[in-house]
Amino acid sequence: MEPSLTWTSLYQKYFQAESCFATYFTADSEFTGDSVIQPMRQLQHAFASVIDKGDTLVFYGFITNMNMLFPACDFFKEITIMDVLDTNLQYAENWLKHHPKAFNWTQCFKSIQVNEEERQKWITNEEKLRRTITMKNFMKLDLSESGPVAPKSFPQVDCLLCPYTLTFLCKDHASFISTLKNMTSLLKVGGHLILFVFIQCTYLYIADFKLPILCINDDFVKNVLSEQGFLIKEAQLKHRVNQTKISVMDFSHIMFLVASKVKDV
């Protein structure tokens, strides 16, 4: 870590959506099993079997994981996307406008090993999402030294989807807990939180720059949620699919977790 930059400043300076897509999501990437196939199947199952349908969902994370919203299209009427980086919001606008520089999810889906019905569903839902949201549905989060900060005036929602953001932008256990509490203030009592968390991960590379990741285990996440008034409804711990690129990113597992908010704490 550069001594002159804080944890969050490193992400503001060095995180590049285009390079992230190229490394972890393109046809040439060896990570699509971890970054695309596995999480989208988990979300399809969760929305269909674990989570009650609702009106509103907030996506709280990096736009590079936008594919996780495609399964949500059939279950929520209004989707808001909150990101912390201006460059990511520019990518969102490019995606909405079919700009040539926008990431080509259709090409990604066509390159991975899934059945044709599944592939077509994902492609269809991407277009459905693009038709139903505008740039008004995208919000920039404030980024403090303790992590991202949820807007106080935003109305509470039925579902909150947070892929990986907490371990990227929180430097220690205390900031993870405070950011989780702040983030879940967006969620109604009775609503559902969906988390994806890298387990035993300390770094990832974006454009040859090593970015830090908060190293945590699954028990820590479960305990924090319980203390914050959540009831865990489903928790899966999946070994990483890619076993060859440890030098690029060193996570051992990906934790997928669905929890209902039982009470405000």
C-alpha angles and dihedrals in degrees: 000000000000107000092222095054130070123227094262093042089059090060092046091052104036110024107105118183093204093054091044091054091048093051102040110019114032129100089261095052121106090206100071091101089059099034102038119009102042099043095044092051091048091051093047089055094045095050092046100042114014109032125062115233113261142175102243137042131177121205106207110190150047119337088228087079094053090123087077089069095060094079089049094062094086095051109041130054097202126035125186122191119208120192133168101217130074091211091057091052089053088054089051091054091048090051093050091051097045088242114182089238093056117105112266105230092173090060090048092052092048091053098054130081106255131122118271095247091055092046094051092047091055092047091048093049093050089058090044090055092047091053096049103046135058134188086275086072090060119083132182114228121217112247118215128181087263094053138272119340123220116227110257096213097052114113116247116261139212097239137022120198115193118176113194096314097123096058092043098051104028116081099197144008093271093055090045090056095045093046092048090051092048093046095048091054082083090065127088120232102265091029125119132248119204117195133185112191132179109229122215091358124145106171149003131198123235116180091342093307119119112227121194123242125195108251112225139150132230096254091058091054093048093048093049092051092049090051090049094057102266131136112212111227099175134008126178127181111198126189112236112269094214111066099170107064101063089133090061097046126356106203117139099199142003116230118211114192136177118192135170121224105240098176145351113260 
